[in-house]
Amino acid sequence: MNLNLVSKIGPKTEKILNKINIFTVEDLLTYYPYRYNVIKFINIDEAKENETCYVLATVLSDVKVAYIKRNFNRLSFIASNNNKTFNITIFNRAFLKKNLTVNREVVLIGKYNPLKNSFVASDIKFNVEDERIEPIYHLTEGLKNSNVEAIMTEALKIKYDLPDYVPDMYNEKYNLISKNDAIKLIHEPKTINDIKKSELKLIYEELFVYMFKINYLKQINKKAEGIQKSFDMHLVEDFLNNLSFRLTTDQETAIKDILNDMQSKSRMNRLVLGDVGSGKTVVAIVAIFANYLSGYQSAFMAPTEILAKQHYESLQNYFAPYDIKIGLLTGSLTKKAKEKLYEQINNGEIDVVIGTHALLNEGAAFHNIGLVITDEQHRFGVNQRNLLQNKGIKKDADVIYLSATPIPRTYALTIYGDLDLSQIKTKPNTRKDIITKVVLEKNIREVLVAMLEELKKGHQIFVVSPLIEQNDELDLNSVNLLKEKLNTAFNERVPIEILHGKLKQKEKDGLMLRFQNGEIKILISTTVIEVGIDIPNASMMVIFNAERFGLATLHQLRGRVGRSDIQSYCYLVTNVSDNARLKVMEESNDGFYISEKDFEQRGQGDLFGVKQSGDMTFKIANLKRDYKILLQAKIDSEIYLAKSLFKGNSLYENLTEKINFLD
């Protein structure tokens, strides 16, 4: 159904909704709230310190607006509630001044400080019902939460019938409500129980579909015939013996698994799961070498252009003594250069092609592809991976997925159930453990002194902040504010630059290249540097507001340093004293241990620390929080598939047809 069927959606609003991937009424209805505000008015005397509350108040004074700096203002006034007057402050809401007239009744949302008799508001509303549950949605520029609520109310009035993917047998078994009822209640809950019932239904449905796809792929992979490779094992051993370092036991085991897979008649589908710096790339290079000896081409896909270039340079070094032709295919190549490379790939002149998603371009048809490797595989959806795998004449190329996201083995076997698994836990003994320290922000001088020491040695530093713009409500350090503070601390004598997700890819790559070349000494960034470039000279990672990040993310960020034999350091700066969770980072450099701890604590957020792509994107399910539901969905979907109960269900027949088409 088209969005123009919803009365509150005009051409301008439709364009804004399109930005957040809402193109149909169905997309809109499945754009779920990520949290709820339970609105219940209290008297100001009942407000607890540092606890968000709703207070119905009357404006008593004229409003004052102070412009502190560009794009930053403070609005303040006096109000009363229950015969008590107090001061209200709210930031960046100067536009509310005309509405905040004396004697007007308003709803204040924020935190009250009884000692200062002051209320710092995060929002001020007009006409709010008491005793209401307010859904909160992810927003974009030009879209307010109240807009989404109003649009959703109108959309729910339209006669809709969304497909229910939960088979009847499981709806009955778990007493789940209908899909249509769940959609209604998720957006317009009257009680907390309404939220629970609707979430249970929608989370189970999402995870059941996901596990059905995984189990179906597993079934296909068991039957899939591959290219039985034939290569001289002595030449592979010579290659390994000529390496300038000794392989770890885990690397040797992973290589053995891969070579056995390649020599079998079945198609390889293997995930190499290794900690940051464990040496997964070397394992991939050995596989490429064996594939070359067998007379086949290899494709190596990386999530970013800069990482693709890094792999290209590594392979050129490793294969320097051999006549192996390597090509680099990225989006920044000229049309002429691309066409020439396509021709070389197509006629078999190129043995190994390294690239970004540009490898998925129709022009890149392979002569005889035998091996496909995707790095940081959780950033590619199942559809993209299969499309790459099926390049060229045959659809039976071996596939290796590399991931630097250490997660518990049982967990990996569930969410990557369609893949064989090799884990690399041990790290090369040339790498020193990164010394990690949790520091309270009030003791920031200690961190600045340590930073200066590293800069004096000619080393470089990463600094990470969770925000691009400063937000006083959250009291977090933005990259812009950090740059100001660090320039002041180092007397503007140190080259400092900012990297964040809003920059264009070309700008990001340019900054990383300058950092790699040593032109930039301190790179302030959001988490976009989490997976990627190798900067051997970077010896320190400083993470501000570290309590805001999951352990998995902190570990991935820490892994950007310690990439050489230089002793490296990681400082976790926080305002939260006695943070047991952050202490785990001080205890260990072992990503698998950290992932187990992260898993035990079951904090909210993304287990992988980065946004997933393709089939790993969930609208409502959270793989960590909903692990028990995931396990049950795994069991249920296996039964549903094993007994062929899905046959006759048009929804699942369509799903299997799509997977068959891709495979």
VEXDREN-2710 file (C-alpha; in Angstrom, 1 decimal):
% VEXDREN-2710
k/r/px/py/pz
1/MET/0.0/0.0/0.0
2/ASN/1.3/3.5/-0.9
3/LEU/2.1/6.0/1.8
4/ASN/-0.2/8.6/0.2
5/LEU/-3.1/6.5/1.5
6/VAL/-2.3/7.8/5.0
7/SER/-4.0/11.2/5.5
8/LYS/-1.1/12.9/7.4
9/ILE/1.5/12.0/4.8
10/GLY/2.1/14.6/2.1
11/PRO/4.9/14.7/-0.6
12/LYS/7.4/16.4/1.8
13/THR/6.8/13.9/4.7
14/GLU/6.9/11.0/2.3
15/LYS/10.4/12.1/1.2
16/ILE/11.6/12.3/4.8
17/LEU/10.1/8.8/5.6
18/ASN/11.9/7.4/2.5
19/LYS/15.2/8.5/4.1
20/ILE/14.6/6.0/6.9
21/ASN/13.5/3.2/4.4
22/ILE/9.8/3.7/4.8
23/PHE/8.3/3.4/1.4
24/THR/4.9/1.7/2.0
25/VAL/2.3/1.5/4.7
26/GLU/3.6/-2.0/5.6
27/ASP/7.1/-0.4/6.1
28/LEU/5.5/2.2/8.3
29/LEU/3.6/-0.2/10.5
30/THR/6.7/-2.3/11.0
31/TYR/8.7/0.7/12.1
32/TYR/8.6/-0.2/15.7
33/PRO/9.3/2.1/18.8
34/TYR/12.7/1.4/20.4
35/ARG/11.4/2.4/23.8
36/TYR/8.5/3.9/25.7
37/ASN/7.9/6.7/28.2
38/VAL/5.3/5.9/30.8
39/ILE/3.8/9.3/31.4
40/LYS/2.6/9.8/35.0
41/PHE/2.5/13.3/36.4
42/ILE/4.1/13.8/39.9
43/ASN/4.4/16.7/42.2
44/ILE/7.8/18.3/42.2
45/ASP/8.3/17.4/45.9
46/GLU/8.0/13.7/44.9
47/ALA/10.8/14.0/42.3
48/LYS/13.9/11.9/42.9
49/GLU/17.3/13.3/42.1
50/ASN/18.7/12.1/38.7
51/GLU/15.5/10.4/37.8
52/THR/13.5/11.6/34.8
53/CYS/10.0/12.7/35.7
54/TYR/6.9/14.4/34.3
55/VAL/5.7/17.6/36.1
56/LEU/2.6/19.7/35.2
57/ALA/3.7/23.2/35.9
58/THR/2.6/26.8/35.4
59/VAL/5.0/29.4/33.8
60/LEU/5.5/32.3/36.3
61/SER/8.1/34.5/34.6
62/ASP/9.2/35.8/31.2
63/VAL/11.5/33.5/29.4
64/LYS/15.2/34.3/29.0
65/VAL/17.3/33.0/26.2
66/ALA/21.1/33.1/26.3
67/TYR/23.1/32.3/23.2
68/ILE/26.3/30.7/24.5
69/LYS/27.9/30.0/21.1
70/ARG/26.8/29.3/17.5
71/ASN/24.1/26.6/17.4
72/PHE/24.0/26.4/21.2
73/ASN/21.5/28.3/23.4
74/ARG/20.0/28.1/26.9
75/LEU/16.4/28.9/27.7
76/SER/15.4/29.6/31.3
77/PHE/12.3/30.6/33.3
78/ILE/10.5/30.2/36.7
79/ALA/7.5/27.9/37.1
80/SER/5.4/26.5/39.9
81/ASN/3.9/23.2/40.8
82/ASN/1.9/22.3/43.9
83/ASN/2.6/25.8/45.4
84/LYS/6.3/25.5/45.0
85/THR/8.4/27.7/42.6
86/PHE/11.6/26.5/41.0
87/ASN/14.0/27.4/38.1
88/ILE/13.8/25.6/34.8
89/THR/16.6/25.3/32.2
90/ILE/16.5/23.7/28.8
91/PHE/19.1/23.8/26.1
92/ASN/18.8/24.4/22.3
93/ARG/15.0/25.2/22.6
94/ALA/15.0/28.9/21.9
95/PHE/12.1/28.4/19.5
96/LEU/9.8/27.6/22.4
97/LYS/10.1/31.1/23.8
98/LYS/7.0/32.4/22.0
99/ASN/4.8/29.6/23.4
100/LEU/6.0/29.8/27.0
101/THR/3.8/32.7/28.1
102/VAL/3.2/33.6/31.7
103/ASN/0.4/31.6/33.4
104/ARG/0.5/28.9/30.6
105/GLU/0.3/25.3/31.8
106/VAL/3.1/23.1/30.4
107/VAL/4.5/19.6/31.0
108/LEU/8.2/19.5/32.0
109/ILE/10.1/16.4/31.3
110/GLY/13.5/16.1/32.9
111/LYS/15.4/15.9/36.2
112/TYR/15.0/17.9/39.4
113/ASN/17.8/18.9/41.7
114/PRO/16.3/19.6/45.2
115/LEU/19.5/21.2/46.5
116/LYS/19.7/23.8/43.8
117/ASN/15.9/23.8/43.4
118/SER/16.4/23.6/39.7
119/PHE/14.9/21.5/36.9
120/VAL/16.9/20.6/33.8
121/ALA/14.4/19.8/31.1
122/SER/15.0/17.4/28.2
123/ASP/11.7/18.5/26.7
124/ILE/8.7/20.7/27.3
125/LYS/5.3/19.7/26.0
126/PHE/1.9/21.3/25.7
127/ASN/-1.3/19.3/25.9
128/VAL/-0.1/15.9/27.3
129/GLU/-2.5/13.4/28.6
130/ASP/-1.9/12.0/32.1
131/GLU/-1.4/8.3/32.6
132/ARG/-0.3/7.5/29.1
133/ILE/2.3/5.3/27.5
134/GLU/4.2/7.2/24.8
135/PRO/6.1/5.2/22.1
136/ILE/9.5/6.7/21.2
137/TYR/10.8/6.2/17.6
138/HIS/14.2/6.6/15.9
139/LEU/14.0/9.9/14.1
140/THR/15.7/11.8/11.3
141/GLU/16.0/15.5/10.3
142/GLY/12.6/17.1/9.8
143/LEU/10.7/14.4/11.7
144/LYS/9.5/14.8/15.3
145/ASN/8.3/12.0/17.6
146/SER/4.9/13.6/17.7
147/ASN/4.8/13.5/13.9
148/VAL/5.5/9.8/13.8
149/GLU/2.8/9.2/16.5
150/ALA/0.2/11.2/14.5
151/ILE/1.1/9.4/11.2
152/MET/1.0/6.0/12.9
153/THR/-2.5/6.7/14.4
154/GLU/-3.8/7.5/10.9
155/ALA/-2.0/4.4/9.4
156/LEU/-3.6/2.1/12.0
157/LYS/-7.1/3.3/10.8
158/ILE/-6.5/1.9/7.4
159/LYS/-7.6/-1.7/6.9
160/TYR/-4.3/-3.6/6.9
161/ASP/-3.6/-7.3/7.0
162/LEU/0.1/-8.0/7.4
163/PRO/1.4/-11.5/6.8
164/ASP/1.9/-13.6/9.9
165/TYR/5.0/-15.7/9.6
166/VAL/4.5/-17.6/12.8
167/PRO/2.9/-21.0/11.9
168/ASP/-0.4/-21.7/13.6
169/MET/1.0/-24.6/15.6
170/TYR/3.5/-22.1/17.4
171/ASN/0.9/-19.3/17.8
172/GLU/-1.2/-21.9/19.7
173/LYS/1.7/-23.4/21.6
174/TYR/2.9/-20.1/23.0
175/ASN/-0.5/-18.4/23.1
176/LEU/0.8/-15.6/20.8
177/ILE/-1.6/-12.8/19.8
178/SER/-2.3/-12.2/16.1
179/LYS/0.1/-10.2/13.9
180/ASN/-2.5/-7.4/13.3
181/ASP/-3.2/-7.1/17.1
182/ALA/0.6/-7.0/17.8
183/ILE/1.0/-4.2/15.3
184/LYS/-1.8/-2.2/16.9
185/LEU/-0.6/-2.7/20.5
186/ILE/3.1/-2.1/19.7
187/HIS/2.2/1.4/18.5
188/GLU/-0.7/2.2/20.8
189/PRO/-0.3/0.3/24.1
190/LYS/-2.6/1.0/27.0
191/THR/-0.7/-1.0/29.5
192/ILE/2.8/-2.5/30.0
193/ASN/1.3/-5.9/29.4
194/ASP/0.2/-4.7/25.9
195/ILE/3.9/-3.9/25.1
196/LYS/5.0/-7.3/26.4
197/LYS/2.4/-9.3/24.4
198/SER/3.1/-7.4/21.2
199/GLU/6.9/-7.6/21.6
200/LEU/6.9/-11.3/22.3
201/LYS/4.9/-12.0/19.2
202/LEU/7.0/-9.8/16.9
203/ILE/10.4/-10.8/18.3
204/TYR/9.5/-14.5/18.1
205/GLU/8.3/-14.1/14.5
206/GLU/11.5/-12.2/13.4
207/LEU/13.8/-14.8/15.0
208/PHE/11.8/-17.8/13.7
209/VAL/12.0/-16.5/10.1
210/TYR/15.8/-15.8/10.6
211/MET/16.5/-19.3/12.0
212/PHE/14.3/-20.9/9.3
213/LYS/16.5/-19.3/6.7
214/ILE/19.7/-20.3/8.4
215/ASN/18.5/-23.9/8.8
216/TYR/17.3/-24.0/5.2
217/LEU/20.7/-22.7/4.0
218/LYS/22.4/-25.4/6.1
219/GLN/20.3/-28.0/4.4
220/ILE/21.2/-26.7/0.9
221/ASN/24.9/-26.4/1.8
222/LYS/25.0/-30.1/2.9
223/LYS/23.8/-31.1/-0.6
224/ALA/25.8/-28.5/-2.5
225/GLU/28.6/-30.0/-4.7
226/GLY/31.8/-27.9/-4.9
227/ILE/34.9/-27.9/-7.0
228/GLN/37.3/-30.6/-5.7
229/LYS/40.6/-28.8/-5.7
230/SER/43.9/-30.5/-6.5
231/PHE/47.2/-28.8/-5.5
232/ASP/50.7/-29.8/-4.5
233/MET/50.8/-29.8/-0.7
234/HIS/54.6/-29.6/-0.8
235/LEU/54.3/-26.2/-2.4
236/VAL/51.8/-25.0/0.2
237/GLU/54.2/-26.2/2.9
238/ASP/57.1/-24.4/1.3
239/PHE/55.0/-21.2/1.3
240/LEU/54.3/-21.6/5.0
241/ASN/57.9/-22.4/5.8
242/ASN/59.0/-19.2/4.0
243/LEU/56.8/-17.0/6.2
244/SER/58.8/-14.5/8.4
245/PHE/56.9/-15.7/11.5
246/ARG/55.6/-18.9/13.1
247/LEU/51.9/-19.7/12.8
248/THR/49.9/-20.1/16.0
249/THR/48.3/-23.5/16.7
250/ASP/44.8/-22.1/16.0
251/GLN/46.0/-20.7/12.6
252/GLU/47.5/-24.1/11.7
253/THR/44.2/-25.8/12.6
254/ALA/42.1/-23.3/10.6
255/ILE/44.4/-23.7/7.6
256/LYS/44.1/-27.5/7.9
257/ASP/40.3/-27.3/8.0
258/ILE/40.2/-25.0/4.9
259/LEU/42.6/-27.2/2.9
260/ASN/40.6/-30.3/3.7
261/ASP/37.4/-28.5/2.7
262/MET/39.0/-27.5/-0.6
263/GLN/40.1/-31.0/-1.4
264/SER/36.6/-32.4/-0.7
265/LYS/33.7/-32.8/-3.2
266/SER/31.4/-30.5/-1.2
267/ARG/31.4/-26.8/-1.4
268/MET/33.2/-25.1/1.4
269/ASN/31.1/-22.7/3.6
270/ARG/33.4/-21.8/6.5
271/LEU/33.4/-18.9/9.0
272/VAL/36.9/-18.1/10.5
273/LEU/36.1/-16.3/13.7
274/GLY/39.2/-14.7/15.2
275/ASP/40.0/-12.0/17.8
276/VAL/41.4/-8.7/16.7
277/GLY/45.0/-9.2/15.6
278/SER/44.8/-13.0/15.7
279/GLY/46.1/-13.4/12.1
280/LYS/43.0/-14.3/10.1
281/THR/44.3/-12.6/7.0
282/VAL/47.3/-15.0/6.8
283/VAL/44.8/-18.0/6.9
284/ALA/42.9/-16.4/4.0
285/ILE/46.2/-15.9/2.0
286/VAL/47.1/-19.6/2.4
287/ALA/43.7/-20.5/1.0
288/ILE/44.1/-18.1/-1.9
289/PHE/47.6/-19.7/-2.7
290/ALA/46.1/-23.2/-2.6
291/ASN/43.3/-22.1/-4.9
292/TYR/45.8/-20.5/-7.3
293/LEU/47.8/-23.7/-7.4
294/SER/44.5/-25.5/-8.3
295/GLY/44.1/-23.2/-11.3
296/TYR/41.2/-21.1/-10.0
297/GLN/40.6/-17.4/-9.4
298/SER/39.9/-15.9/-6.0
299/ALA/37.8/-12.9/-4.9
300/PHE/38.4/-11.1/-1.6
301/MET/35.7/-8.6/-0.5
302/ALA/36.3/-6.0/2.2
303/PRO/33.7/-3.6/3.7
304/THR/35.7/-0.4/3.0
305/GLU/37.9/0.8/0.2
306/ILE/40.8/1.6/2.6
307/LEU/40.6/-2.0/4.0
308/ALA/40.5/-3.4/0.5
309/LYS/43.7/-1.4/-0.4
310/GLN/45.3/-2.7/2.8
311/HIS/44.6/-6.3/1.8
312/TYR/45.9/-5.6/-1.7
313/GLU/49.2/-4.4/-0.4
314/SER/49.5/-7.4/2.0
315/LEU/48.9/-9.9/-0.8
316/GLN/51.4/-8.2/-3.0
317/ASN/54.0/-8.6/-0.3
318/TYR/53.2/-12.3/0.4
319/PHE/53.0/-13.2/-3.2
320/ALA/56.0/-11.2/-4.4
321/PRO/58.1/-14.4/-5.2
322/TYR/55.3/-15.9/-7.3
323/ASP/53.7/-15.1/-10.6
324/ILE/50.3/-14.3/-9.1
325/LYS/48.4/-11.5/-10.8
326/ILE/46.4/-9.4/-8.3
327/GLY/43.8/-6.8/-9.1
328/LEU/42.2/-4.1/-7.0
329/LEU/38.6/-3.2/-7.9
330/THR/37.0/-0.3/-6.0
331/GLY/34.3/2.3/-6.6
332/SER/36.9/5.1/-7.0
333/LEU/38.5/3.6/-10.2
334/THR/37.8/5.4/-13.4
335/LYS/35.3/3.9/-15.9
336/LYS/38.2/3.1/-18.3
337/ALA/40.3/1.4/-15.5
338/LYS/37.3/-0.6/-14.4
339/GLU/36.4/-1.8/-17.9
340/LYS/40.0/-2.9/-18.4
341/LEU/40.0/-4.8/-15.1
342/TYR/36.7/-6.4/-15.9
343/GLU/38.2/-7.7/-19.1
344/GLN/41.2/-9.1/-17.4
345/ILE/39.0/-10.8/-14.7
346/ASN/36.8/-12.2/-17.4
347/ASN/39.5/-13.7/-19.5
348/GLY/41.4/-15.1/-16.5
349/GLU/44.5/-12.7/-16.6
350/ILE/43.8/-11.8/-13.0
351/ASP/44.3/-14.5/-10.4
352/VAL/43.1/-12.7/-7.3
353/VAL/40.6/-9.7/-7.2
354/ILE/40.4/-7.6/-4.1
355/GLY/37.6/-5.1/-3.7
356/THR/34.6/-3.6/-1.9
357/HIS/31.0/-4.2/-2.9
358/ALA/32.1/-3.0/-6.4
359/LEU/32.9/-6.7/-6.8
360/LEU/29.2/-7.3/-7.0
361/ASN/28.9/-5.2/-10.1
362/GLU/27.5/-7.0/-13.1
363/GLY/30.6/-6.1/-15.1
364/ALA/32.9/-8.2/-12.9
365/ALA/32.2/-11.7/-14.4
366/PHE/34.9/-14.2/-13.5
367/HIS/36.6/-16.6/-15.8
368/ASN/36.7/-19.5/-13.3
369/ILE/36.2/-18.4/-9.7
370/GLY/37.1/-21.1/-7.2
371/LEU/37.2/-19.2/-3.9
372/VAL/35.3/-16.2/-2.4
373/ILE/36.5/-14.6/0.8
374/THR/34.5/-11.8/2.6
375/ASP/36.2/-9.9/5.4
376/GLU/34.2/-8.6/8.3
377/GLN/31.4/-10.9/7.0
378/HIS/28.7/-9.7/9.4
379/ARG/28.6/-6.4/7.4
380/PHE/27.4/-8.2/4.3
381/GLY/23.9/-9.7/4.1
382/VAL/23.2/-13.3/3.1
383/ASN/22.0/-12.0/-0.3
384/GLN/25.2/-10.1/-1.0
385/ARG/27.4/-13.0/0.0
386/ASN/25.5/-15.4/-2.2
387/LEU/25.6/-13.0/-5.1
388/LEU/29.3/-12.8/-4.9
389/GLN/29.7/-16.6/-4.4
390/ASN/27.7/-17.1/-7.6
391/LYS/29.9/-15.0/-9.9
392/GLY/31.2/-16.4/-13.1
393/ILE/30.4/-19.6/-14.9
394/LYS/29.9/-21.9/-11.9
395/LYS/28.0/-21.5/-8.7
396/ASP/30.1/-23.9/-6.7
397/ALA/33.0/-21.7/-5.5
398/ASP/34.3/-22.3/-2.0
399/VAL/33.5/-19.6/0.5
400/ILE/35.3/-18.3/3.5
401/TYR/33.9/-15.6/5.8
402/LEU/36.3/-13.8/8.1
403/SER/35.1/-12.0/11.3
404/ALA/37.0/-10.2/14.0
405/THR/34.0/-10.3/16.3
406/PRO/34.7/-12.9/19.0
407/ILE/31.5/-14.3/20.3
408/PRO/30.8/-17.4/22.4
409/ARG/31.0/-20.6/20.4
410/THR/27.5/-21.8/21.2
411/TYR/26.2/-18.4/20.1
412/ALA/28.2/-18.5/16.9
413/LEU/26.9/-22.0/16.1
414/THR/23.3/-20.7/16.5
415/ILE/23.4/-17.5/14.5
416/TYR/25.9/-18.8/11.9
417/GLY/24.4/-22.3/11.9
418/ASP/24.6/-22.6/8.1
419/LEU/28.4/-22.3/8.2
420/ASP/31.3/-24.6/9.4
421/LEU/33.3/-22.8/12.1
422/SER/37.0/-22.3/12.8
423/GLN/38.0/-20.2/15.8
424/ILE/41.4/-18.4/16.2
425/LYS/41.9/-17.6/19.8
426/THR/45.6/-17.5/20.2
427/LYS/47.5/-14.4/19.0
428/PRO/51.0/-14.2/17.5
429/ASN/53.5/-13.8/20.3
430/THR/55.1/-10.7/18.5
431/ARG/52.1/-8.7/19.7
432/LYS/52.2/-7.2/23.2
433/ASP/49.0/-7.0/25.3
434/ILE/47.4/-3.6/25.3
435/ILE/47.6/-2.0/28.8
436/THR/44.1/-0.8/29.6
437/LYS/43.1/1.6/32.3
438/VAL/39.8/3.0/33.4
439/VAL/40.1/6.7/34.4
440/LEU/37.5/9.1/35.8
441/GLU/37.0/12.2/33.7
442/LYS/37.9/14.4/36.6
443/ASN/41.4/12.8/36.5
444/ILE/41.8/13.6/32.8
445/ARG/45.2/15.2/33.4
446/GLU/46.6/11.7/33.8
447/VAL/45.4/10.8/30.3
448/LEU/46.7/14.0/28.8
449/VAL/50.2/13.4/30.3
450/ALA/50.2/9.9/28.9
451/MET/49.1/11.2/25.5
452/LEU/51.9/13.7/25.5
453/GLU/54.5/11.0/26.2
454/GLU/53.3/8.9/23.2
455/LEU/53.4/12.0/20.9
456/LYS/57.0/12.7/22.1
457/LYS/57.9/9.2/20.9
458/GLY/56.5/10.0/17.5
459/HIS/53.5/7.7/18.0
460/GLN/49.9/8.5/17.0
461/ILE/46.7/8.4/19.0
462/PHE/43.0/7.5/18.4
463/VAL/40.4/9.4/20.4
464/VAL/36.8/8.1/20.3
465/SER/33.5/9.9/21.3
466/PRO/30.0/8.6/21.1
467/LEU/28.6/11.8/19.5
468/ILE/29.2/14.1/16.6
469/GLU/27.3/17.1/18.1
470/GLN/27.4/18.2/21.7
471/ASN/24.2/17.3/23.7
472/ASP/24.0/18.8/27.1
473/GLU/21.1/16.7/28.1
474/LEU/23.2/13.6/27.8
475/ASP/26.4/15.3/29.1
476/LEU/28.5/13.4/26.5
477/ASN/31.7/14.5/24.8
478/SER/31.2/15.2/21.1
479/VAL/34.1/14.9/18.6
480/ASN/33.9/18.7/18.0
481/LEU/34.1/19.6/21.7
482/LEU/37.0/17.1/22.2
483/LYS/38.9/18.7/19.3
484/GLU/38.6/22.1/21.0
485/LYS/39.7/20.7/24.4
486/LEU/42.7/18.8/23.0
487/ASN/43.8/21.8/20.9
488/THR/43.8/23.8/24.1
489/ALA/45.6/21.1/26.0
490/PHE/48.4/20.8/23.4
491/ASN/48.6/24.5/22.6
492/GLU/47.4/23.8/19.0
493/ARG/50.8/22.4/18.2
494/VAL/49.6/18.8/17.4
495/PRO/47.8/18.1/14.1
496/ILE/44.3/16.9/15.1
497/GLU/41.5/15.9/12.8
498/ILE/37.9/14.6/13.1
499/LEU/36.4/11.5/11.4
500/HIS/32.7/10.6/11.7
501/GLY/30.0/8.7/9.8
502/LYS/28.4/11.8/8.3
503/LEU/31.4/12.4/6.1
504/LYS/31.5/11.1/2.5
505/GLN/33.4/7.9/2.0
506/LYS/36.0/9.8/-0.1
507/GLU/36.6/12.2/2.9
508/LYS/36.9/9.3/5.4
509/ASP/39.4/7.5/3.2
510/GLY/41.4/10.7/2.7
511/LEU/41.6/11.3/6.5
512/MET/42.6/7.7/7.2
513/LEU/45.3/7.9/4.5
514/ARG/46.7/11.1/6.1
515/PHE/46.6/9.4/9.5
516/GLN/48.3/6.4/8.0
517/ASN/51.0/8.6/6.4
518/GLY/51.6/10.3/9.8
519/GLU/50.4/13.7/8.8
520/ILE/47.6/13.6/11.5
521/LYS/48.9/12.8/15.0
522/ILE/45.5/12.6/16.9
523/LEU/42.4/11.3/15.1
524/ILE/39.2/12.0/16.9
525/SER/36.4/9.7/15.7
526/THR/33.1/8.1/16.4
527/THR/33.0/4.3/16.2
528/VAL/33.5/4.4/12.4
529/ILE/37.1/3.4/13.0
530/GLU/36.1/0.3/14.8
531/VAL/36.7/-2.1/11.9
532/GLY/39.4/-1.2/9.4
533/ILE/42.7/0.2/8.8
534/ASP/46.0/-1.0/10.2
535/ILE/48.1/1.9/11.7
536/PRO/51.2/0.2/13.2
537/ASN/52.4/3.6/14.6
538/ALA/49.2/4.2/16.6
539/SER/50.0/3.3/20.2
540/MET/47.1/4.8/22.2
541/MET/43.3/4.6/22.1
542/VAL/41.4/7.0/24.4
543/ILE/37.6/6.4/24.6
544/PHE/35.5/9.1/26.2
545/ASN/32.1/8.2/27.9
546/ALA/33.3/4.6/27.7
547/GLU/30.3/3.5/29.9
548/ARG/28.1/4.2/26.8
549/PHE/29.7/1.4/24.8
550/GLY/29.2/-2.4/25.0
551/LEU/32.2/-4.5/25.9
552/ALA/32.3/-6.0/22.4
553/THR/32.5/-2.5/20.9
554/LEU/35.2/-1.4/23.4
555/HIS/37.3/-4.4/22.5
556/GLN/37.0/-3.8/18.8
557/LEU/38.0/-0.2/19.3
558/ARG/40.9/-1.1/21.4
559/GLY/42.0/-3.4/18.6
560/ARG/42.8/-0.4/16.4
561/VAL/46.1/-0.1/18.4
562/GLY/48.7/-2.7/19.3
563/ARG/49.2/-3.6/15.6
564/SER/53.0/-3.7/15.9
565/ASP/55.6/-4.5/18.5
566/ILE/55.2/-1.0/20.1
567/GLN/53.7/-1.2/23.6
568/SER/50.2/0.2/23.3
569/TYR/47.7/1.7/25.7
570/CYS/43.9/2.1/26.0
571/TYR/42.3/4.6/28.4
572/LEU/38.6/4.3/29.1
573/VAL/37.4/7.7/30.3
574/THR/34.2/7.7/32.3
575/ASN/32.1/9.7/34.7
576/VAL/30.8/6.6/36.4
577/SER/32.8/5.5/39.4
578/ASP/33.2/1.9/40.4
579/ASN/32.2/0.5/37.0
580/ALA/32.6/-3.3/37.2
581/ARG/31.8/-3.7/33.5
582/LEU/34.7/-1.6/32.4
583/LYS/37.0/-3.4/34.8
584/VAL/36.6/-6.4/32.6
585/MET/38.6/-4.5/29.9
586/GLU/41.4/-3.9/32.4
587/GLU/41.5/-7.6/33.3
588/SER/41.8/-9.1/29.8
589/ASN/42.8/-8.6/26.2
590/ASP/41.1/-11.9/25.2
591/GLY/38.1/-11.0/23.0
592/PHE/36.4/-14.4/23.6
593/TYR/36.6/-14.0/27.4
594/ILE/35.2/-10.4/27.1
595/SER/32.4/-11.6/24.9
596/GLU/31.5/-14.3/27.5
597/LYS/31.4/-11.6/30.2
598/ASP/29.4/-9.3/27.9
599/PHE/27.0/-12.1/27.3
600/GLU/26.6/-12.9/31.0
601/GLN/25.8/-9.3/31.8
602/ARG/23.1/-9.2/29.0
603/GLY/23.4/-5.4/28.6
604/GLN/21.2/-3.8/26.0
605/GLY/22.8/-3.1/22.7
606/ASP/24.4/-4.8/19.7
607/LEU/26.4/-7.9/20.5
608/PHE/28.6/-7.2/17.5
609/GLY/29.2/-3.6/18.4
610/VAL/28.4/-2.4/14.9
611/LYS/25.3/-2.2/12.8
612/GLN/24.5/-5.4/11.0
613/SER/23.6/-5.6/7.3
614/GLY/21.3/-7.7/5.2
615/ASP/19.7/-10.6/7.0
616/MET/21.5/-9.6/10.3
617/THR/19.3/-6.5/10.6
618/PHE/16.4/-6.9/13.0
619/LYS/13.6/-4.5/13.4
620/ILE/12.7/-5.5/17.0
621/ALA/14.7/-8.5/18.1
622/ASN/18.0/-8.1/20.0
623/LEU/20.2/-11.1/19.6
624/LYS/21.7/-10.8/23.1
625/ARG/18.7/-9.8/25.1
626/ASP/16.4/-12.3/23.3
627/TYR/18.8/-15.2/23.3
628/LYS/16.4/-17.6/24.9
629/ILE/13.7/-16.8/22.3
630/LEU/16.4/-17.3/19.6
631/LEU/17.2/-20.8/20.9
632/GLN/13.6/-21.7/21.0
633/ALA/13.0/-20.3/17.5
634/LYS/16.0/-22.4/16.3
635/ILE/14.5/-25.6/17.7
636/ASP/11.0/-24.8/16.4
637/SER/12.2/-23.9/12.9
638/GLU/14.3/-27.1/12.7
639/ILE/11.2/-29.2/13.4
640/TYR/9.1/-27.1/11.0
641/LEU/11.8/-27.7/8.3
642/ALA/12.6/-31.4/9.1
643/LYS/9.0/-32.4/8.9
644/SER/8.4/-30.4/5.7
645/LEU/5.6/-28.6/7.5
646/PHE/6.4/-25.4/5.6
647/LYS/5.2/-27.0/2.4
648/GLY/1.8/-25.6/1.6
649/ASN/2.5/-22.4/3.5
650/SER/2.8/-19.8/0.7
651/LEU/4.9/-17.4/2.9
652/TYR/7.6/-20.0/3.5
653/GLU/7.4/-21.4/0.0
654/ASN/8.2/-17.9/-1.3
655/LEU/11.1/-17.6/1.2
656/THR/12.6/-20.9/0.1
657/GLU/12.2/-19.9/-3.6
658/LYS/14.2/-16.7/-3.0
659/ILE/17.0/-18.6/-1.2
660/ASN/17.1/-21.3/-4.0
661/PHE/17.3/-18.5/-6.6
662/LEU/20.2/-16.9/-4.8
663/ASP/21.9/-20.2/-4.3
END
